[in-house]
Amino acid sequence: MLSLLALTAQAATLTVGPSGDYSTLEAAITAASAGDVLLIARGSYVEALDIRKDLSLISAEGSGSVLILPPAGEDAVTVTSSD
C-alpha cells in the first residue's frame, strides 16, 4: 500500500505586546514568515515599521485599540510589495 501525504505550510500567529511572543512590532515582523499573522495587544507602539512580506496585522481587542506612533520625521508604516 502506498500513502502520499500532502504537506502544506501553515501560517503562524505571533503575539505582540507586554506578555506576547514579541515586545515590539518590528521584532515580530522580522521573525515572521510570509503569510503569518501578528496578533497585537492593546497599546501604543512607538515604531517605524517596514513591511516587506505578506503579513496580517490584527488587533487583539478590535479597532482603535492599537496606535502606531512613528519616531519624529519617520513614516509610521512602509509597505513594499514584491509585485
N, C-alpha and C positions, 0 to 999 in steps of 0.2 A: 504494500500500500504506500502510495506517495502522497505526502501532505505538503502543501505550499502555504506559507504564512505571508500575508501582506503586512509589511511594516510601514506604518505611517508616522510621520513626525507629529507630535502633539505640542500645542502651544503651552508654554509655562505661564503661570501667574506669579509675578514678582510683587511683593508688597513694599510700599514706600511709606515711611513715617517713623516716629519715635520708637515704636515697637515692631516695625516691619523688618523685612529682609535687608532693606537698604534705608539709610537715613536721608539720602539725597536722591532727587530725581535723576541727576546726571550719572550717578553711580549705577542706578538701576538701568538706565538707558545703555550705558557702556556694557553692562553684564548681559543684557537681553539679547536674544536671537530674534531674527525676523519672524514676525507672527506672534510674538509673546504679548502678554497683557500686563500693564503696570497698574496695580490697584493702589490708589493714592489716598492716604489718610487725610482727614480734615486738617487744614492749617495753611500757613503762608510759607512759601519756599522762595528764598532769595537766590535765584539761579538764572543763568542764561543757558537755555537748552539748545543743543544742536542735534537734531534727529535726522539720521541718515539711513534708517531702515524701517520696514513696515511694522509698526507697533500700535497697540491700542492703549491709550491713557484714559483711565476711568476713575472717577471719584468714588471712594468707598461709601460716602454719605450723600451722594447726589449733587445736583447742580448748585453752584455757589459756595461750596464748602472748601474748595481748593483755590488758592490765589498764588500765581507765579509772579514774583516781583523781580525784574532784572536789575543787576547792578547798574549804577549810573552810566549812561551812554551806550548801553548794550540793548539788543533786542531780547525780549523775553523768550521767544521760541523761534528757531530757524528750522525749517523742514526742507530737506533736499531729497528729491526723487531720483531714482536711477533711470527712469523713463525719459 
